[in-house]
Amino acid sequence: MSVIPAREEILLTASETRALIQQMADRILSDLARPENLVVVGIRRGGAVVAGLLRDRLVAALGRQIPMGFLDITFYRDDLRTIAPNPVVGATDLTMTIDGRRILLVDDVLFTGRTIRAALNALFDYGRPECVELAVLVDRGGRQLPIQPDYAGRAIEAGTRETIKLAEREKGEWIVVCRRPEG
């Protein structure tokens, strides 16, 4: 079996990515009735990065700390057997209580909805939040499950063989790229 080379295209520059995260923060703030009830939870890997950047902007605007946690959903995936014989597992870090809290669940790219389904299953193993809202940097369509974001930075259509992901180009400078198989 031969490896098909891929070409990469930048969809969002670092400045465009920063601007989208700020716009998302502004929308979240406009909907936020009780800031003291908010907890930001990022889905490992790309979602954790977006969650951190988003939380920084929310903290700066509110002038108060916001609890943040991280979920690793590896063992909640419905395709665990097919992704790799030895999956890379990150740490779940939810040291705060989520019972009765407004959870802002954050991921970098929303595609089929399966990652979010797995994240919801993982999250509810830690408690019963008042509500869960979904924030994603990129909504690329192609849903297989009835899951929609409450906050999306940008909708970008992509083919099923294309991969959209968050990538660090320089330290602390994040861009969004699309990888397309050649040929």
C-alpha positions as CSV (number, residue, x, y, z in Angstrom):
1,M,0.0,0.0,0.0
2,S,1.5,3.4,-1.0
3,V,1.2,6.5,1.0
4,I,-0.6,9.3,-0.8
5,P,1.2,12.7,-0.3
6,A,-0.9,15.5,1.0
7,R,-0.8,19.2,0.2
8,E,-1.5,21.7,2.9
9,E,-3.4,25.0,2.6
10,I,-3.7,27.7,5.2
11,L,-7.4,28.5,5.8
12,L,-7.0,30.9,8.7
13,T,-3.8,32.9,9.4
14,A,-2.7,33.5,13.0
15,S,-4.3,37.0,13.0
16,E,-7.6,35.6,11.6
17,T,-7.6,32.8,14.2
18,R,-7.0,35.4,17.0
19,A,-9.8,37.6,15.6
20,L,-12.3,34.7,15.4
21,I,-11.5,33.6,19.0
22,Q,-12.1,37.2,20.1
23,Q,-15.4,37.3,18.2
24,M,-16.5,34.1,19.8
25,A,-15.6,35.4,23.3
26,D,-17.7,38.6,22.6
27,R,-20.7,36.5,21.6
28,I,-20.3,34.3,24.7
29,L,-20.0,37.3,26.9
30,S,-23.2,38.8,25.4
31,D,-25.1,35.6,26.4
32,L,-23.5,35.3,29.8
33,A,-26.0,36.0,32.6
34,R,-24.0,34.5,35.5
35,P,-20.2,34.5,34.9
36,E,-19.7,32.9,38.3
37,N,-21.4,29.7,37.1
38,L,-19.2,29.3,33.9
39,V,-16.6,26.5,33.5
40,V,-14.6,26.2,30.3
41,V,-13.7,22.6,29.3
42,G,-11.4,21.9,26.3
43,I,-11.3,18.6,24.4
44,R,-7.7,17.4,24.2
45,R,-5.7,18.3,21.8
46,G,-6.8,21.2,19.6
47,G,-9.9,22.0,21.7
48,A,-7.7,22.4,24.7
49,V,-5.7,25.1,22.9
50,V,-8.8,26.9,21.7
51,A,-10.3,26.7,25.2
52,G,-7.2,28.3,26.7
53,L,-7.2,31.1,24.2
54,L,-11.0,31.7,24.6
55,R,-10.8,31.6,28.4
56,D,-8.0,34.1,28.4
57,R,-10.2,36.6,26.6
58,L,-13.2,35.9,28.8
59,V,-11.1,36.4,31.9
60,A,-9.6,39.7,30.6
61,A,-13.1,41.0,29.8
62,L,-14.7,39.9,33.0
63,G,-11.8,40.7,35.3
64,R,-12.4,37.5,37.2
65,Q,-11.0,33.9,37.0
66,I,-13.0,31.2,35.2
67,P,-12.4,27.6,36.1
68,M,-11.0,25.5,33.2
69,G,-10.6,21.8,32.7
70,F,-9.6,19.4,30.0
71,L,-11.1,16.1,28.7
72,D,-9.4,13.3,27.0
73,I,-12.0,11.3,25.1
74,T,-9.9,8.5,23.8
75,F,-11.6,5.7,25.6
76,Y,-15.1,7.1,24.9
77,R,-14.6,7.0,21.1
78,D,-16.8,4.7,19.2
79,D,-14.0,4.0,16.7
80,L,-11.2,3.2,19.3
81,R,-10.5,-0.2,17.7
82,T,-9.9,1.4,14.3
83,I,-7.8,4.4,15.1
84,A,-4.6,2.7,16.3
85,P,-3.4,-0.3,18.3
86,N,-1.8,2.0,20.9
87,P,-3.8,5.2,21.1
88,V,-2.2,8.3,22.5
89,V,-4.0,9.1,25.7
90,G,-3.8,12.6,27.3
91,A,-4.8,13.6,30.8
92,T,-8.4,14.5,31.8
93,D,-8.2,17.4,34.2
94,L,-11.5,18.3,35.8
95,T,-10.6,19.3,39.4
96,M,-13.6,21.5,39.9
97,T,-17.1,20.4,40.4
98,I,-19.3,20.6,37.3
99,D,-22.6,19.9,39.1
100,G,-25.1,22.7,38.4
101,R,-22.5,24.6,36.3
102,R,-22.8,26.1,32.8
103,I,-20.1,24.2,30.8
104,L,-18.6,25.7,27.8
105,L,-17.3,22.6,25.9
106,V,-14.6,23.7,23.4
107,D,-13.1,22.0,20.4
108,D,-11.1,23.2,17.4
109,V,-13.0,21.6,14.5
110,L,-16.5,20.1,14.4
111,F,-17.1,17.5,11.7
112,T,-19.2,14.3,12.2
113,G,-20.2,15.1,15.8
114,R,-18.7,11.9,17.1
115,T,-15.9,13.6,19.1
116,I,-18.5,15.8,20.8
117,R,-20.7,12.8,21.6
118,A,-17.7,11.1,23.2
119,A,-16.9,14.3,25.1
120,L,-20.5,14.5,26.5
121,N,-20.3,10.9,27.7
122,A,-17.0,11.6,29.4
123,L,-18.2,14.9,30.9
124,F,-21.3,13.3,32.5
125,D,-19.1,10.8,34.2
126,Y,-17.8,13.7,36.3
127,G,-21.2,15.2,37.2
128,R,-24.4,16.8,36.1
129,P,-24.0,20.3,34.7
130,E,-26.9,22.8,34.5
131,C,-26.2,23.0,30.8
132,V,-23.5,22.3,28.2
133,E,-22.9,24.7,25.3
134,L,-20.5,23.9,22.5
135,A,-18.0,26.3,21.0
136,V,-15.8,25.4,18.0
137,L,-13.3,27.4,16.0
138,V,-14.3,25.7,12.7
139,D,-17.6,24.0,11.8
140,R,-16.8,22.0,8.7
141,G,-20.2,20.4,8.2
142,G,-20.6,16.7,7.4
143,R,-22.5,15.7,10.6
144,Q,-23.3,12.1,11.3
145,L,-25.0,12.9,14.6
146,P,-27.5,15.7,15.5
147,I,-24.9,18.0,17.2
148,Q,-24.6,21.7,16.4
149,P,-22.4,24.3,17.9
150,D,-23.8,27.2,20.0
151,Y,-20.7,29.3,19.0
152,A,-18.7,28.8,15.9
153,G,-15.9,30.9,14.7
154,R,-16.2,30.1,11.0
155,A,-18.0,27.5,8.8
156,I,-15.7,26.0,6.2
157,E,-16.9,23.4,3.8
158,A,-14.4,20.6,3.2
159,G,-14.5,17.2,1.4
160,T,-14.6,14.0,3.3
161,R,-11.0,13.2,2.4
162,E,-9.8,16.5,3.6
163,T,-8.6,17.2,7.1
164,I,-9.0,20.5,8.8
165,K,-6.9,21.1,12.0
166,L,-5.4,23.7,14.2
167,A,-1.6,24.0,13.9
168,E,1.1,25.9,15.7
169,R,3.3,27.7,13.2
170,E,5.4,29.7,15.7
171,K,5.3,29.5,19.5
172,G,1.8,30.7,20.5
173,E,0.8,31.5,16.9
174,W,-2.1,29.2,15.8
175,I,-3.4,28.8,12.3
176,V,-6.0,26.6,10.7
177,V,-4.9,24.3,7.9
178,C,-6.6,22.0,5.4
179,R,-4.7,18.9,4.3
180,R,-5.8,17.4,1.0
181,P,-4.6,14.2,-0.5
182,E,-3.0,14.7,-3.9
183,G,-4.1,12.8,-6.9
